[in-house]
Amino acid sequence: MNTPTPDSSKGKDSNLTQAEIVRIGLETDILSGRLSPGSFIDETETSKRFGVSRTPVREAIFLLVQAGLIKKEARKRAIVAEFNIDDFFGLFETLAELEGLSARLAALRMTRAECFELSKIHIAAAEKLQLGEIDNYSALGRVFHSLILEGSKNSTLIKITSELAARLIPYRRFQVSLEGGLQRNQADHELILAAIKEKDPEAAYHAMRKHTLEQSDSVIDNIPALSAPARTHDSRENPMQSKAVSELL
C-alpha cells in the first residue's frame, strides 16, 4: 500500500508554538509510518532537527504520551507506542455515537445566536481551507465540534465526549491533511450545519455519525500500523447501539 504523506510545508502556520511544531512533526512521522512502533525518540536529536531547545521537545513528548502515540517511563527514552486495532475501532465507534447524539440534541436545543456562531466558525474554516492552512483549519474544526457538543446542553454528554475526542485529535488532524481530506471534512460540516439550522435532529445525528466513522476509515487506510490487521466485526449496522447510549445519558 502506498501511504500518502501529508506535506508539512503546505499551509505552514506561523502562530504555532515550538512545542506544537515539534508535536505535529513527530505525530506526522508516527502516523505516516516513518517512525514505527518501538522506535526510540531521542530528545537531543529531535531538538537539533527542529532547531529548538529540549524543553519544547519534552512538552511535545508529554502531549503525545497523553494522546497514546508515545510511551515514556521515568529515566528512560520515549518510544513510539504499539497500535491496537480493536482499541482504535472502539474509540472511533463510541465517539461516532456520542457526537451523533450531541448533534441530534443540538438540533433541538441550540439557539439562533448559537447557530449563527457555528456558521461563523464554518465560514472561517472555509477560508483556512482555501489557504491550505491545515493546522489552523483543524483547530477551527475542533471548535465546530465543540460548539455542537455544548449546544447539546447535556453536561454528562459534554464531559464524556470531550475526554474521548481529545484522545483522537492526532488521528483527525492526520486524516484532514491527506489528499482531499480538507474538502471532504468541510463538505461533511456543511451537511451537519444545515441539519442543525433546519432543526432536523435525525439528519444531524446521521450526518455527524457518518462523518466520524468515515474519518476512522480514512485513518485506517493510511496509517501502516493500522491498515494491516483485518477488521473482525462491524457494529455500524447495529441500530440499537445509539439508542442504548441515548438511554444512558
C-alpha positions as CSV (number, residue, x, y, z in Angstrom):
1,M,0.0,0.0,0.0
2,N,1.3,3.5,-0.9
3,T,0.8,5.6,2.1
4,P,0.0,9.3,1.3
5,T,2.3,11.5,3.3
6,P,1.0,14.9,4.5
7,D,3.0,17.8,3.1
8,S,4.4,19.6,6.2
9,S,5.4,22.6,4.2
10,K,1.9,23.2,2.8
11,G,-0.1,25.8,4.6
12,K,2.6,26.2,7.4
13,D,1.1,28.1,10.3
14,S,3.2,30.9,11.8
15,N,1.3,31.1,15.1
16,L,2.3,27.7,16.4
17,T,4.4,27.4,19.5
18,Q,7.7,25.5,19.3
19,A,6.2,22.6,21.3
20,E,3.3,22.4,18.8
21,I,5.6,22.4,15.8
22,V,7.6,19.5,17.3
23,R,4.5,17.6,18.4
24,I,3.0,17.9,14.9
25,G,6.2,16.8,13.3
26,L,6.6,13.7,15.5
27,E,2.9,13.0,15.2
28,T,3.1,13.0,11.4
29,D,6.2,10.8,11.4
30,I,4.4,8.3,13.7
31,L,1.1,8.2,11.8
32,S,2.8,8.1,8.3
33,G,4.9,5.2,9.4
34,R,8.3,7.0,9.2
35,L,8.6,6.2,12.9
36,S,7.4,2.7,13.5
37,P,6.1,1.2,16.8
38,G,9.0,0.6,19.2
39,S,11.2,3.3,17.7
40,F,13.0,5.5,20.2
41,I,12.6,9.3,20.4
42,D,15.9,10.9,21.2
43,E,15.4,14.3,22.8
44,T,18.8,15.7,21.7
45,E,18.4,14.6,18.1
46,T,14.9,15.9,18.0
47,S,15.8,19.3,19.3
48,K,18.6,19.6,16.7
49,R,16.2,18.5,13.9
50,F,13.6,21.2,14.8
51,G,16.1,23.8,15.9
52,V,14.7,24.2,19.4
53,S,15.8,23.5,22.9
54,R,15.0,20.3,24.8
55,T,12.1,22.0,26.7
56,P,9.6,22.2,23.8
57,V,10.7,18.7,22.8
58,R,9.8,17.4,26.3
59,E,6.5,19.3,26.1
60,A,5.7,17.7,22.8
61,I,6.5,14.2,24.0
62,F,4.3,14.8,27.0
63,L,1.4,15.7,24.7
64,L,2.0,12.7,22.6
65,V,2.0,10.4,25.6
66,Q,-1.4,11.8,26.6
67,A,-2.6,11.0,23.1
68,G,-1.3,7.5,23.3
69,L,1.1,7.7,20.5
70,I,4.2,7.6,22.7
71,K,5.2,5.7,25.8
72,K,7.6,7.3,28.4
73,E,8.8,5.8,31.6
74,A,10.8,7.7,34.2
75,R,14.6,8.0,33.3
76,K,14.0,6.2,30.0
77,R,13.8,7.3,26.4
78,A,10.4,7.8,24.9
79,I,9.3,5.1,22.4
80,V,6.6,5.0,19.8
81,A,3.6,3.1,21.2
82,E,2.1,0.0,19.6
83,F,-1.2,0.4,17.8
84,N,-4.1,-1.7,19.0
85,I,-6.7,-2.1,16.2
86,D,-9.5,-3.1,18.5
87,D,-9.0,-0.2,20.8
88,F,-8.8,2.2,17.8
89,F,-12.1,0.9,16.5
90,G,-13.7,1.1,19.9
91,L,-12.6,4.7,20.3
92,F,-14.0,5.9,17.0
93,E,-17.2,3.9,17.1
94,T,-18.0,5.2,20.5
95,L,-17.2,8.8,19.6
96,A,-19.4,8.5,16.5
97,E,-22.4,7.6,18.6
98,L,-21.7,10.3,21.2
99,E,-21.1,13.0,18.6
100,G,-24.1,11.9,16.7
101,L,-26.2,12.2,19.8
102,S,-24.7,15.6,20.5
103,A,-25.7,16.8,17.0
104,R,-29.2,15.4,17.5
105,L,-29.7,17.3,20.8
106,A,-28.0,20.4,19.4
107,A,-30.5,20.5,16.5
108,L,-33.3,20.6,19.1
109,R,-31.6,22.9,21.7
110,M,-29.3,25.4,20.0
111,T,-30.5,28.9,19.9
112,R,-30.5,31.1,16.8
113,A,-27.5,33.0,18.2
114,E,-25.6,29.8,18.8
115,C,-26.3,28.6,15.3
116,F,-25.0,31.9,14.0
117,E,-21.8,31.4,15.9
118,L,-21.5,27.9,14.5
119,S,-22.0,29.3,11.0
120,K,-19.2,31.9,11.5
121,I,-16.7,29.2,12.5
122,H,-17.7,27.1,9.5
123,I,-17.1,30.1,7.2
124,A,-13.7,30.9,8.9
125,A,-12.7,27.2,8.4
126,A,-13.6,27.6,4.7
127,E,-11.1,30.5,4.4
128,K,-8.4,28.4,6.0
129,L,-9.2,25.6,3.6
130,Q,-8.7,27.9,0.6
131,L,-5.3,28.9,2.1
132,G,-4.3,25.3,2.8
133,E,-3.6,26.0,6.4
134,I,-4.0,22.5,7.7
135,D,-3.4,23.1,11.4
136,N,-5.5,26.3,11.6
137,Y,-8.3,24.5,9.8
138,S,-8.0,21.6,12.2
139,A,-8.3,23.9,15.1
140,L,-11.4,25.5,13.7
141,G,-12.8,22.0,13.1
142,R,-12.4,21.2,16.8
143,V,-14.2,24.4,17.7
144,F,-17.0,23.5,15.3
145,H,-17.4,20.1,17.0
146,S,-17.1,21.7,20.5
147,L,-19.9,24.2,19.8
148,I,-22.2,21.4,18.7
149,L,-21.4,19.5,21.8
150,E,-22.0,22.5,24.0
151,G,-25.3,23.0,22.1
152,S,-26.5,19.6,23.3
153,K,-27.0,21.3,26.8
154,N,-26.1,17.9,28.4
155,S,-23.3,18.2,30.9
156,T,-22.7,14.5,31.1
157,L,-22.5,14.1,27.4
158,I,-20.2,17.1,27.1
159,K,-17.7,15.7,29.7
160,I,-17.6,12.1,28.3
161,T,-17.4,13.2,24.6
162,S,-14.7,15.9,25.2
163,E,-12.4,13.5,27.0
164,L,-12.8,10.9,24.3
165,A,-12.4,13.4,21.4
166,A,-9.2,14.7,22.9
167,R,-7.6,11.3,22.6
168,L,-8.4,11.2,18.8
169,I,-7.2,14.7,17.9
170,P,-3.9,13.4,16.3
171,Y,-5.8,11.0,14.1
172,R,-8.4,13.6,13.0
173,R,-5.7,16.1,12.2
174,F,-3.8,13.5,10.2
175,Q,-6.8,12.5,8.1
176,V,-7.7,16.0,7.1
177,S,-4.1,16.5,5.9
178,L,-4.4,13.7,3.4
179,E,-5.3,14.5,-0.2
180,G,-8.9,15.7,-0.4
181,G,-9.3,15.4,3.4
182,L,-9.9,19.1,3.9
183,Q,-12.6,19.3,1.3
184,R,-14.4,16.1,2.5
185,N,-14.3,17.4,6.0
186,Q,-15.7,20.8,5.1
187,A,-18.5,19.2,3.0
188,D,-19.5,17.0,5.9
189,H,-19.6,20.0,8.2
190,E,-21.8,21.8,5.7
191,L,-24.4,18.9,5.9
192,I,-24.2,18.8,9.7
193,L,-24.6,22.6,10.0
194,A,-27.6,22.6,7.6
195,A,-29.4,19.9,9.6
196,I,-28.9,21.7,12.9
197,K,-30.1,25.0,11.4
198,E,-33.1,23.3,10.0
199,K,-33.9,21.8,13.4
200,D,-33.7,18.2,11.9
201,P,-32.3,16.0,14.8
202,E,-32.3,12.8,12.8
203,A,-30.5,14.3,9.8
204,A,-28.0,15.9,12.2
205,Y,-27.4,12.6,14.0
206,H,-26.8,10.6,10.9
207,A,-24.6,13.2,9.2
208,M,-22.4,13.6,12.3
209,R,-22.1,9.8,12.9
210,K,-21.2,9.1,9.3
211,H,-18.7,11.9,9.4
212,T,-16.9,10.5,12.4
213,L,-17.0,6.9,11.1
214,E,-15.6,7.9,7.7
215,Q,-12.7,9.6,9.5
216,S,-11.8,6.3,11.1
217,D,-11.8,4.6,7.7
218,S,-9.5,7.3,6.3
219,V,-7.1,6.9,9.2
220,I,-7.1,3.1,8.9
221,D,-6.5,3.2,5.1
222,N,-3.5,5.5,5.5
223,I,-1.7,4.5,8.7
224,P,0.5,1.4,8.1
225,A,0.3,0.2,11.6
226,L,-3.5,0.1,11.5
227,S,-4.2,-0.9,7.9
228,A,-2.6,-4.3,8.1
229,P,-4.9,-6.0,10.6
230,A,-8.2,-7.2,9.3
231,R,-11.4,-5.9,10.9
232,T,-13.2,-8.8,12.6
233,H,-16.5,-7.1,13.3
234,D,-18.5,-4.1,12.4
235,S,-21.0,-2.6,14.8
236,R,-22.2,0.1,12.4
237,E,-25.1,-1.9,11.4
238,N,-26.4,-2.2,15.0
239,P,-29.2,0.3,15.3
240,M,-29.6,-0.4,19.0
241,Q,-26.2,1.0,19.9
242,S,-27.2,4.7,19.6
243,K,-30.4,4.0,21.4
244,A,-28.5,2.4,24.3
245,V,-26.1,5.4,24.5
246,S,-29.1,7.8,24.4
247,E,-30.8,6.0,27.3
248,L,-27.7,6.0,29.4
249,L,-27.5,9.8,29.1
